[in-house]
Amino acid sequence: DTGVSQNPRHKITKRGQNVTFRCDPISEHNRLYWYRQTLGQGPEFLTYFQNEAQLEKSRLLSDRFSAERPKGSFSTLEIQRTEQGDSAMYLCASRRWGANVLTFGAGSRLTVL
Amino acid sequence: DQQVKQNSPSLSVQEGRISILNCDYTNSMFDYFLWYKKYPAEGPTFLISISSIKDKNEDGRFTVFLNKSAKHLSLHIVPSQPGDSAVYFCAASALGGNQFYFGTGTSLTVIP
């Protein structure tokens, strides 16, 4: 069990640029979640995959955000035309079928200048 | 719409004493509750959970109490240790649901 891996750990970008984050879940976990955490807040749900199917999306996920999980393995979260308000920690978590616990990665911190 | 609330942003406790962290929720459909612990620059790590069919769950120094009528749960840490200093998040999910809703966290400082 190597845990949930997220890359890059920190990304600094200029407003208007596109950024992509990658998440490698625990291999036997078929469910994958993306959350966003801003200062002083708890993790906020963005989207959820069961295998390769994206089953739920939060209204927080504007049309500038897109997430994929090809082949039901790793996932990517892309933010297009970044805005300063996108600065946050982006957390990925995975969950085994039948379990009620999310296992989080260390997160990818985005700073938009 | 914050469905899970942690009204104390911070808590300081002397080493060896009890730490009590509180959490309230509004959605009566929630039936599973979790506590996560987060150190700086790390992701949240699972600590302990409780199902709505129970009112108490214990794991070593950590005990979670659930009061369904009050829609309230608490995490007790006894005895508190300096390594317990972290941000603690309460989370909840509903039967058949896939989302987990998190509170805003309580930063615990255990003073040696």
HADDOCK unambig.tbl for C-alpha pairs under 7 A between the chains (distance, minus, plus):
assign (segid A and resid 40 and name CA) (segid B and resid 104 and name CA) 6.52 0.50 0.50
assign (segid A and resid 41 and name CA) (segid B and resid 104 and name CA) 4.52 0.50 0.50
assign (segid A and resid 42 and name CA) (segid B and resid 102 and name CA) 5.60 0.50 0.50
assign (segid A and resid 42 and name CA) (segid B and resid 103 and name CA) 5.40 0.50 0.50
assign (segid A and resid 42 and name CA) (segid B and resid 104 and name CA) 4.14 0.50 0.50
assign (segid A and resid 42 and name CA) (segid B and resid 105 and name CA) 6.03 0.50 0.50
assign (segid A and resid 43 and name CA) (segid B and resid 102 and name CA) 6.00 0.50 0.50
assign (segid A and resid 103 and name CA) (segid B and resid 45 and name CA) 6.89 0.50 0.50
assign (segid A and resid 104 and name CA) (segid B and resid 43 and name CA) 5.65 0.50 0.50
assign (segid A and resid 104 and name CA) (segid B and resid 44 and name CA) 6.05 0.50 0.50
assign (segid A and resid 104 and name CA) (segid B and resid 45 and name CA) 6.69 0.50 0.50
assign (segid A and resid 105 and name CA) (segid B and resid 43 and name CA) 5.36 0.50 0.50
assign (segid A and resid 106 and name CA) (segid B and resid 41 and name CA) 6.95 0.50 0.50
assign (segid A and resid 106 and name CA) (segid B and resid 42 and name CA) 4.55 0.50 0.50
assign (segid A and resid 106 and name CA) (segid B and resid 43 and name CA) 4.00 0.50 0.50
assign (segid A and resid 107 and name CA) (segid B and resid 42 and name CA) 6.95 0.50 0.50
assign (segid A and resid 107 and name CA) (segid B and resid 43 and name CA) 5.85 0.50 0.50
